[in-house]
Amino acid sequence: MSAASRSRTRPRSRAVLLTATAAAAALTLAACGSGGTSGGGGDTNFVTGNNGIDTVAAGKRTQAPDLSGKTIDGKQLDVAGYKGQVVVVNVWGSWCGPCRAEAKYFAKVSKAYDGKGVQFVGINTRDTSTGVAVAFEKDYGITYPSLYDPTGKLMLRFKKGTLNPQLIPSTLVLDREGKIAARALQPLAEEDLLGMLKPVLAEK
């Protein structure tokens, strides 16, 4: 390749790199914020309430995918083992401001419902080490287990067109059969979290 060809190639390469970097940065910013909602229409079977929480009626829900692996403290966990209980799944990262804002509510509600047929599970994502994740849970008094998912592989197991966790934080409520009953793509206050949990817990 001539010197002239190399000089023409370099600006194009830099432009491609800058574009890719900008896209990655935009995705990172979008991934941790107040969230958004999608739902309703087509054959998705889910509707969005005024509070931005999507729900699916019993009988129209889809099964949650395999959510298993190592926790942030090195233990093995399979969410399917909690079948028969209502499971609240919270996707979070210690680096995420909205996750810090909602953490105290998850700690409080999980303790209030301990032993009442409800199990809370976290999915920690995009943290580069388990140390910062463990410190986060200690700081906020979270005692339930969290799967360690630094690259987001567990989130990719959810089918498109279902109530899948698309942002960080996201929260799902699984019914007693392990099916997805409700989803929030935003940080939750205590009343919103209870508003997702209580109707599913009341189902027989």
N, C-alpha and C positions, 0 to 999 in steps of 0.2 A: 504494500500500500504506500502511495506517495505521501510526502509531507503535507501536500495540499488536501488529500483525501482524509488524512488523520485529523487535520484541523477542522474539516467540515463535520466529521463524525463526533468529535468531542462535544460541541454545543448541543447536538441532538441527544447524546447520551446524558448530558447534564440536565436537559429539559425533561427527559423521561424520568430521571431519578427524582427531580424536584416535584414532578406531578405525582409520582408514587408516594413520596414522603408526605405531600399535602393531603392525599387521600387517606393515608394511614392516620395522620393527625386528626382529620375530621372524624374518622370512625372512632378513635379513642375518646374524643370529646363527646360524641353522641352516645357513647356507651355508658357514660356515667353522668346522669343529670336527672331532671325531673321526670324523664320518661315520656311515654306517649301511649297511645292505644291504637289497636286495630281490631276490627271485629265486625260481626254482622254481615249480612249479604251473602249471596251464593249459598253453598251447602256447608258452610263452616259450623253451623249449629250453635255458635256462641254470640252473645249479645253484650254490648257495653252499657253499663249503668251510668247514671249521672256522675258518679264518683270516679269514673274511669276504670272500673274493675269489670273485667269480662267474666261471664259465667255461662255454664252449659247445664241444661236441664238433665236430671237423671234419665238414663236410657239413651241419651245422645252423646255421651262422653266417650273419649278415646283413652286407651290404656297408656299410662306413662311408660316411657322407654326404660331400659335397664339403667338404673342409677346405682352403680356399685364401684367400689375401689377402695383406696386407702384414705383415711381421714387425715386431718392436719396433725394429729398426734400419733400417726403411724399404725393405727388399727384398721382392720378390714371391716367394711360396712356395705350392706346391700339393703337398699330402701324397700325392696320387695318383701323383706323379712318383717316389715311393719304392717303387712296386709291384715285387715280386720280393725285397724285404727285409722283415724283421720290423720293425714300427714301434711304438715306445712313445710314447704321447701322454699328456702330463701337463698337466692344467688347474690353473693356479695364479694367485695374485695376490701382489704384494709386501706387501700389507696383512695377509695371512693367516698367523697364527702357525704352524699345522700345516704350511703350505707351507715356511716357513723351517726347520722341524724336519726335513723330508725332503729338502731341497734338496741337502745334501752327499752323500746316497746316490745321487741321480740324477746328480750330477756325476761321482762315482766310477765307477758302473756304466756310464754312457755312454762314458766314456773307455776303460774296460776292454774294451768291445765294439766300439770304433771299428774299422772295416775288417773286421768279422766277420759282415757281413750283417744288421746291426741299425742302425736309425736312430732317434734320439730327437727328438721335436718337442714344444715347449711350446705351450700356448694360454694367453696372459696375459689375464686378464679382470678387469673392474671397477677397474683402475688408471686414474686420470684423465689420466695422461700416460705417454708411453713412457720418459721420463727415469728415473722411479723403477724401472721394470721393468728397464731396462738396468743400472742401478746394482745391483739385486738379483742379476742374473746375474753381474755382475763380482765382487760380494762372495762369492758361493758357488762361483765357478769353473765356471759352466755355459757350455759352448761351443757347444751345439747351438741351432738357431734356434727362436724362439717367435713364433707368430702373435699379432698384437695384436687382441684382441676385447673392447673395453671394455664393450660392452653385452650380451655373452653371445649374440650372434646365431648363432655357430657351434654352440654347445651346443644351440640350439633346432632345429638341422637333424637331430638324431638322432630316429629314430622311437620312439614310445612302445612299450613291450613288448620293447624290445631292450636290450642292454647300453649304455645311454646315461649320460653323465656328469651326475649330478644334484646333486653337491655340489662344494665347493672345499675341499681338493684332490680331484680324481678322476684315476685313471690307467687308460688303455686299452692293450691290446696287440692290434695288428692283425697278422693272419697275412700270408704272402707274396702273397696274392690281394687284400689290402686289406679283409679281413673281420674283424669284431670277435671275438676269441678269448677275451679275459679283461678283467675290470674290477674296480677297487677304488674304493670310496667312502670312503676313509680315508687318512691319511698313512701312508706305507710306510717300514719299515726296510729295510736292504739285503737281508736274507734274504727278505723278502716280495716285493720287487721282482724279485729273481732267481727266486723261485718262480713268478712270473707269466711271466717272459720265457723261461726255459730250456725248458719243455715245448713252447712254440710254435716256438722256434728249432730244436728237435730234429725237428720234423715234416718229412717229405720231400715 
